[in-house]
Amino acid sequence: MKIALVCPASLPATQFGGLLSLTVDMAKEFGKNEHDTTIFTTNLDFANNANTFNKKLPKEEKIDNFKINRSNVWLHYKLFYINPGMYYRIKNSKPDIIHTIGLRSFQSFTAALVSKYQKIPLVISDQSGLTTHPDLTNSGFFQKLLYRCQIPFIRFIINQSSKIIVANEYEKNIFLKFSEQSKIEIVRNGINLEQFNFEKIDFRKKYKISDQYILFLGRFSKVKGVDTLIESIKILKDQSKLKNILFVIMGVDFGFERQMNQMIQNYGLINNILVIKKPNRSEVFGAYEQCLFLILPSRWELSPLTPLEGFAFKKTVISTTSHGIPYTLRNNIDSILVESENPHGIADAILELLTNEEKRINFESKGYDLVKNECNSQIMSKKIFNVYEKLVKNRF
């Protein structure tokens, strides 16, 4: 089958996040099964920001068993990138199926246009909380106006689609406001377990860490709740059980780095927190492997991938009950979930995992079983491909 995957960003812009990871993992799985798979995307080249574009990147590139087809971005605002050349690139490739990921994008609108005029089945996934992301209400006037202007385009994309892939019941309920239930298919997000099968760095040695540490991995953003985590560390600062515990905050700036560093300084936490900016994947894997457990104190998540990666290393997670998180993480089974913006709740959960090793080990085992048996890219891609097959058969 000839498959066109469409996404606002792809390699090498790995810091773009979940949309990119899921798209690349699907491409790898489809390519592994000898399907002609191409990711159509922009020439974003993440350099510690979301607005670095690189005309020197190859327009067409083969990576492992799939291809990337990039077109230049003419204009951009925030994470909205306009690359008109993509239309002709998708059209001329003559795919059997188009699957676009991330609906609030010029790329998804382009995919829908190609689908309409070339009569190619269109599968859509959002992964961005279509109507529930905090940025929709917390951003400035111009950005809110842009979001409003996107509504008719989003409706066009949804109406043009043959199938809507959602990650969980939470996301399904979002789409029920735009589409009939029969069009929606739940496929749980999964991670690529094979990516962990290479030599990892000695994280402690590289960063001269002698103590045990607890890990936060994510964007430096209020949405990710990094401020809540710092408030929690302040509460625990003088606890004897935290005497030899370090907190590692790893990620890339999404507008909150300056405030984050100011909080750390104001609260006297410089010796308690190690900040690592723009880590590469080998550093991330090394950090997973040697940490005690992870903390994801997000105010919003649709279907988080970071905890699943932690589970793959047999590490449990403290997170929140916000939005789609309880549809991925299971409270008191593989993780501890507390209310969002509750630093005291996070602090109590940290102490619980530090003092109850038996519970922590049990959670680690259940989390590992989840990614091994269900939430991995092989199972995810197989279910999505089954959707493709039915649509392509019905086309003829």
Residue pairs with C-beta under 8 A, 6 or more apart in sequence:
1 30
1 35
1 36
1 96
1 97
1 385
1 388
1 389
1 392
2 35
2 36
2 93
2 94
2 95
2 96
2 97
3 30
3 35
3 36
3 37
3 38
3 95
3 96
3 97
3 99
3 388
4 38
4 40
4 90
4 93
4 95
4 97
4 98
4 99
4 111
5 23
5 26
5 27
5 37
5 38
5 39
5 40
5 99
5 100
5 101
6 39
6 40
6 41
6 86
6 90
6 98
6 99
6 100
6 101
6 107
6 108
6 110
6 111
7 19
7 20
7 23
7 39
7 40
7 41
7 100
7 101
7 102
7 107
8 16
8 19
8 41
8 42
8 44
8 79
8 81
8 102
8 105
8 106
8 107
9 16
9 19
9 20
9 41
9 42
9 44
9 46
9 81
10 20
10 23
10 24
10 39
10 41
10 44
10 68
10 70
11 20
11 24
11 63
11 68
12 45
12 46
12 57
13 20
13 44
13 45
13 46
14 20
14 21
14 46
14 281
15 46
15 48
15 252
15 278
16 44
16 46
16 50
17 219
18 127
18 189
18 303
18 304
18 305
19 101
19 102
19 127
19 128
21 191
21 192
21 305
22 101
22 125
22 127
22 189
22 305
22 377
22 380
23 39
23 101
24 39
25 190
25 191
25 192
25 377
25 380
25 381
26 37
26 99
26 377
26 380
26 381
26 384
27 37
27 38
27 39
27 66
28 64
28 65
28 66
28 192
28 377
29 377
29 378
29 380
29 381
29 382
30 37
30 66
30 381
30 385
31 37
31 64
31 65
31 66
32 65
33 385
34 65
35 385
37 65
37 66
37 67
38 66
38 67
38 68
38 69
38 93
38 95
39 66
39 67
39 68
39 69
40 69
40 71
40 86
40 89
40 90
40 93
40 107
40 111
41 68
41 69
41 70
41 71
41 86
41 107
42 53
42 70
42 71
42 72
42 73
42 81
42 83
42 86
42 107
43 53
43 54
43 55
43 57
43 70
43 71
43 72
43 73
43 83
44 50
44 52
44 53
44 54
44 73
44 81
45 52
45 53
45 54
45 57
46 52
46 252
48 252
48 253
48 277
48 278
49 253
50 78
50 79
50 254
51 76
53 72
53 73
53 76
55 72
57 70
58 68
58 70
59 69
59 70
59 71
60 67
60 68
60 69
60 70
61 67
61 68
61 70
62 68
69 89
69 93
71 83
71 84
71 85
71 86
71 89
72 83
72 85
73 81
73 82
73 83
74 82
74 83
74 84
75 81
75 82
76 82
77 143
77 146
78 143
78 146
79 105
80 104
80 105
80 106
80 146
81 105
81 106
81 107
82 106
83 106
83 107
84 110
86 107
86 110
87 110
87 113
87 114
90 98
90 110
90 111
90 114
91 114
91 117
91 118
94 118
95 120
96 120
96 121
96 388
96 392
96 395
97 120
97 121
97 123
97 388
97 391
97 392
98 111
98 114
98 115
98 120
98 121
98 122
98 123
99 122
99 123
99 124
99 125
99 165
99 384
99 388
100 107
100 108
100 111
100 112
100 122
100 123
100 124
100 125
100 157
101 108
101 124
101 125
101 126
101 127
102 108
102 125
102 126
102 127
102 128
103 124
103 126
103 128
103 130
103 154
103 157
103 158
104 126
104 128
104 130
104 147
104 150
104 154
108 124
108 157
109 153
109 156
109 157
111 122
111 157
112 122
112 156
112 157
112 160
112 161
114 120
115 121
115 122
115 160
115 161
116 160
119 395
121 162
121 163
121 388
121 391
121 392
121 394
121 395
122 157
122 160
122 161
122 162
123 161
123 162
123 163
123 164
123 165
123 384
123 387
123 388
123 391
124 157
124 158
124 161
124 163
124 164
124 165
125 164
125 165
125 166
125 167
126 166
126 171
126 174
126 175
126 302
127 167
127 189
127 302
127 303
128 302
129 171
129 174
129 300
129 302
129 323
129 324
130 154
130 171
130 174
130 175
130 178
131 174
131 177
132 174
132 300
132 302
132 323
133 223
133 300
134 223
134 299
134 300
135 143
135 223
136 144
136 147
137 144
139 147
154 178
155 178
158 164
158 175
158 178
158 179
161 179
161 183
162 183
162 391
163 183
163 184
163 185
163 387
163 391
164 175
164 179
164 183
164 184
164 185
165 185
165 187
165 384
165 387
166 172
166 174
166 175
166 184
166 185
166 186
166 187
167 186
167 187
167 188
167 189
167 302
167 303
167 324
167 327
167 328
168 186
168 188
168 302
168 303
168 324
168 327
168 328
169 186
169 327
170 302
170 323
170 324
170 327
171 302
171 303
171 324
172 184
172 186
175 184
176 184
185 387
187 380
187 383
187 384
187 387
188 303
188 328
188 374
188 375
188 380
189 303
189 305
189 308
189 328
189 375
189 380
190 308
190 371
190 374
190 375
190 376
190 377
190 378
190 379
190 380
190 381
191 305
191 308
191 309
191 312
191 371
191 375
191 376
191 377
192 376
192 377
193 312
193 371
193 372
193 376
193 377
193 378
195 281
196 285
196 312
196 313
200 282
200 285
200 286
200 289
201 282
201 283
201 285
201 286
202 286
203 209
203 283
203 286
203 287
203 289
203 290
204 210
204 290
206 283
206 286
207 248
207 274
207 276
209 246
209 248
209 274
211 244
211 245
211 246
212 244
212 245
212 246
212 292
213 245
213 246
213 247
213 248
213 274
213 290
213 291
213 292
214 245
214 246
214 247
214 248
214 291
214 292
214 293
214 294
214 295
214 350
215 248
215 250
215 287
215 288
215 291
215 292
215 293
215 294
215 295
215 310
215 315
216 226
216 229
216 247
216 248
216 249
216 250
216 251
216 294
216 295
216 296
216 297
217 250
217 251
217 284
217 287
217 288
217 294
217 306
218 224
218 226
218 251
218 296
218 298
218 306
219 251
219 252
219 253
219 254
220 226
220 249
220 251
220 252
220 253
220 254
220 255
220 256
220 257
220 260
221 254
221 255
221 256
222 256
222 299
223 254
223 298
223 299
223 300
224 251
224 254
224 296
224 297
224 298
224 299
225 296
225 297
225 298
225 299
225 320
225 340
225 341
226 249
226 251
226 256
226 260
226 297
227 256
227 259
227 260
227 263
228 297
228 299
228 340
228 341
228 342
228 343
228 346
229 247
229 249
229 295
229 297
229 343
229 346
230 260
230 263
230 264
230 267
230 269
230 273
231 343
232 297
232 343
232 344
232 346
232 347
232 350
233 247
233 267
233 269
233 272
233 273
234 267
234 269
234 343
235 343
235 344
235 347
236 242
236 347
236 350
236 351
237 267
237 268
237 269
237 272
239 351
241 351
241 354
241 355
242 272
242 350
242 354
245 292
245 354
246 272
246 273
246 274
247 272
247 273
247 274
248 273
248 274
248 276
248 287
248 291
249 260
249 273
249 274
249 275
249 276
250 275
250 276
250 279
250 283
250 284
250 287
251 276
251 277
251 278
251 279
252 277
252 278
253 277
257 277
260 275
261 275
263 269
264 270
264 273
264 275
276 283
276 287
279 287
284 309
285 313
288 294
288 309
288 310
288 312
288 313
288 315
289 313
291 315
292 315
292 353
292 354
292 360
293 310
293 315
293 316
293 317
293 318
293 353
293 360
294 306
294 307
294 310
294 315
294 316
294 317
294 318
295 317
295 318
295 319
295 346
295 350
296 304
296 306
296 307
296 317
296 318
296 319
296 320
296 325
297 318
297 319
297 320
297 340
297 346
298 304
298 319
298 320
298 322
298 325
298 340
299 320
299 322
299 340
299 341
300 322
300 323
301 319
301 322
301 323
301 324
301 325
301 328
302 323
302 324
303 324
303 327
303 328
304 319
304 324
304 325
304 328
304 329
307 317
307 319
307 328
307 329
307 335
307 367
308 328
308 370
308 371
308 375
310 316
310 317
310 367
311 317
311 334
311 364
311 367
311 368
311 370
311 371
311 375
312 368
312 371
314 364
314 365
314 367
314 368
315 364
315 367
316 334
316 335
316 336
316 353
316 360
316 363
316 364
316 367
317 329
317 334
317 335
317 336
317 367
318 335
318 336
318 337
318 338
318 346
318 349
318 350
318 353
319 325
319 329
319 335
319 336
319 337
319 338
320 337
320 338
320 339
320 340
320 342
321 331
321 337
321 338
321 339
321 340
322 340
325 337
326 337
328 375
329 335
329 337
330 366
330 370
331 337
333 363
333 366
334 363
334 364
334 366
334 367
334 370
335 363
335 367
336 349
336 352
336 353
336 363
338 345
338 346
338 348
338 349
339 345
352 359
353 359
353 360
